[in-house]
Amino acid sequence: MTRDHDRNQNSPPDDADDQPLLSLPTDVRDELKEPFGSIETDAEELLERAGTPLIAVGDMVTYHLRAAGTAPDVSVVDGRTERQAVDAEIREAVTTETALSVEVTNPPAVLTEALVLALVDALERPEPTTIVVDGEEDLAALPAIVAAPDGASVVYGQPGEGMVHVEVTEDVREEVRALLERFEGDGERLWELLS
């Protein structure tokens, strides 16, 4: 795996990347339990309806999509599922056979600038990219939905239920933007990165 050092004009120095950009407030946590799309249990059926680009957030989601024959355009993984380390076989499957791997730090319950930049950069690349998170990737679906174009699919895990398939539209994007506006931190910088 390599650390990607490509930077765009909005990039801060490397030491600023890992600092929390936004933090999840307690009063918003329960709202995140409601899925932003349909809950799917069959990866092959999901893939039949999936748009492009396809963005997978989570090790198990990425694993099931790959097992069904499709490598996501962007995968965000952290080596964990429901707070437990994934098996070595799954870890290997979701971090290999990708054109590019990018490593970022993103602590639990926050979004770092490094993660948001990695998502934006990955969506601009023609080759499949895996973002390997040191920390937690649970909130990555939110900026992914905002950054993805109309018609894209963002897929993330719903504990104990399956995979949430979000078909990106302006309505869903606005719903997620409104939720992110309620996070604590530098919202202005987030919108600058996602614009």
Secondary structure, 3 states (H helix, E strand, C coil): CCCCCCCCCCCCCHHHHCCEEEECCHHHHHHHHCCCCEEECCHHHHHHHCCCCEEEECHHHHHHHHHCCCCCCEEEECCEECCEECCHHHHHHHHCCCCEEEEEEECCCEEEHHHHHHHHHHHHCCCCEEEEEEECCHHHHHHHHHHCCCCCEEEEEECCCEEEEEECCHHHHHHHHHHHCCCEECHHHHHHHHC
